[in-house]
């Protein structure tokens, strides 16, 4: 068994599609505004945005981490594109470094350089 995709709930699929393509740099694989869904290539799994009217499902810590090669460089690039960060790259008690960014709905994602090699 393996994870094939993760989804996050959003209020406006077109806005989210633009954010994840233009600001975050993911490639959209499938988008269907009439069904309120877009799927993006995010490495070995797909990342999806699913539109909902249920405000209780939107604007929360997702637990989804985007792995990057250079967290400081990526942080600065995303800031320059207007991405809002809840936390800049910060050393963690367990030895790693994380940053937290928000999508237009306030959903929070991890930016993570991954495990040292």
C-alpha positions in Angstrom: 0.0 0.0 0.0 1.2 3.5 -0.7 -0.2 7.1 -0.7 -1.1 8.2 -4.2 -2.5 11.6 -3.6 -3.4 14.2 -0.9 -6.2 16.8 -1.2 -6.8 20.1 0.5 -10.1 21.9 0.6 -10.3 25.4 -0.9 -13.0 28.0 -1.5 -12.2 29.0 -5.0 -10.6 26.4 -7.3 -9.5 28.9 -10.0 -7.7 31.1 -7.4 -6.1 28.0 -5.9 -5.0 26.7 -9.3 -3.3 30.0 -10.1 -1.6 30.0 -6.6 -0.2 26.5 -6.8 0.9 26.9 -10.4 2.2 30.5 -10.4 3.4 31.0 -6.9 4.4 27.5 -5.7 5.5 26.2 -9.1 3.5 23.0 -9.4 2.4 21.7 -12.8 -1.4 21.2 -13.1 -2.3 17.8 -14.4 -6.1 18.0 -14.4 -8.4 20.9 -13.7 -12.2 20.9 -13.9 -13.8 24.1 -12.6 -17.3 22.6 -13.0 -16.3 19.8 -10.5 -14.2 22.2 -8.4 -11.1 20.2 -8.5 -7.5 20.5 -9.7 -4.6 18.0 -9.4 -1.0 18.9 -9.5 2.2 16.9 -10.1 4.0 16.9 -6.7 6.6 14.2 -7.2 5.7 10.6 -6.5 2.2 11.6 -5.3 -0.4 14.0 -6.6 -1.6 17.1 -4.8 -5.2 18.0 -5.2 -7.3 21.1 -4.4 -11.0 20.4 -3.9 -13.5 23.3 -3.7 -16.0 23.2 -0.9 -18.6 25.5 0.7 -17.9 24.0 4.1 -15.9 26.7 5.9 -14.9 24.2 8.6 -12.7 22.3 6.2 -10.8 25.4 5.0 -8.0 27.4 6.6 -6.1 25.0 8.8 -2.8 23.3 9.2 -2.7 20.6 6.6 0.2 18.5 7.7 1.4 18.5 4.1 5.1 19.2 3.5 6.7 20.4 0.4 10.3 19.2 0.2 12.9 21.6 -1.3 16.6 21.5 -2.0 17.4 24.9 -0.4 14.8 26.1 2.1 16.3 29.6 2.4 16.4 30.2 -1.4 12.9 28.8 -1.9 11.6 30.9 1.0 13.0 34.0 -0.6 11.7 33.1 -4.0 8.2 32.5 -2.6 8.2 35.7 -0.6 9.1 37.6 -3.8 6.0 36.0 -5.4 3.8 37.2 -2.6 3.4 34.0 -0.7 2.5 34.6 2.9 4.5 32.8 5.6 3.3 32.0 9.0 6.9 31.1 10.1 10.2 31.7 8.3 12.8 28.9 8.1 13.3 28.1 11.8 15.5 25.5 13.5 13.4 22.8 15.2 14.1 21.1 18.5 14.5 17.7 16.6 17.3 19.1 14.5 15.5 20.0 11.3 14.4 23.3 9.8 10.8 24.2 8.7 9.0 27.1 7.3 5.2 27.4 7.2 3.3 29.1 4.3 -0.3 29.8 3.6 -2.4 29.4 0.5 -5.1 32.0 -0.4 -7.6 30.2 1.9 -5.3 30.2 4.9 -4.4 26.5 4.7 -1.0 26.1 6.1 1.8 23.9 4.5 5.3 22.9 5.6 8.3 23.9 3.5 11.0 21.4 4.4 14.5 20.7 3.2 14.0 17.0 4.0 16.4 14.8 5.8 20.1 15.5 5.5 21.9 13.1 3.2 
